[in-house]
């Protein structure tokens, strides 16, 4: 079978599966098995070896079954960086770059901030912040040991020795002893139970642990972070959380009720309310 014939068969299978842009998907999968776009043209009539053909069609069939492309290639670009992704982690999304931008903007006045990234997954949020500015330290936390291994791999590859970073396994801040982080960020699970059935087949293949919050409004974990962050933020420190647009105003109100000030709701690339941030000013004993 020639490369052109293999490409045509791959395109047929993905088209039958109803994928939105099968042509692009085939190009990406061919690139993953060694045929960049130039080779796809120049070697179109060259026979493809059996092992490569088997690998390609295996990937095509997995994609036709709606397995996310990032899990097939093992990579996803986020904030201009290449992150390793596995089925143990949430796939980084462009909308989450808003969380990075908010943290950088709201913490711009803090020299060399100490960063805490909760529910870190691939580590994309915290690592992107630490790659963008000089930080004193970066702490990446996740309850999943497998996800944390991916975060550790990404931090080692992207940050190396450029800053002090560490990975801690734990349920939010239960294993965190520090009480002076300048910026706490998180893209926690916030999909309410009744929303789960509306997710795409691709999203449904991502870890439920990283998606679903069992409270009816999907804000259970968000509220825990707001409460726990009080004991771990430096005076005037910034807390920034990603949420669904249907939750943003409720989350903002909860922050205000817990003593946070200068709350801000920021829209994502689609114009939807996506990130809620605030500062926490510690009160003196006289207050």
Secondary structure, DSSP 8 states (H G I E B T S, - for coil): -BHHHHHHHHHHHHHHTT-TTHHHHHHHHHHHTT--HHHHHHTTTSB--HHHHHHHHHHHHHHHTT--HHHHHSEEEETTEEEE--TTS----GGGHHHHHHHHHHTTTSTT-EEEEES-TT-HHHHHHHHHS--SEEEEEES-HHHHHHHHHHHHHHTTTSS-EEEEESSTTTT-----EEEEEE----EEGGGGGGS-HHHHTS-HHHHEE-STTS-HHHHHHHHHHTTTEEEEEEEEEE--TTTHHHHHHHHHHTT-EEEEEEE-TTS-EEEEEEEE----TT-
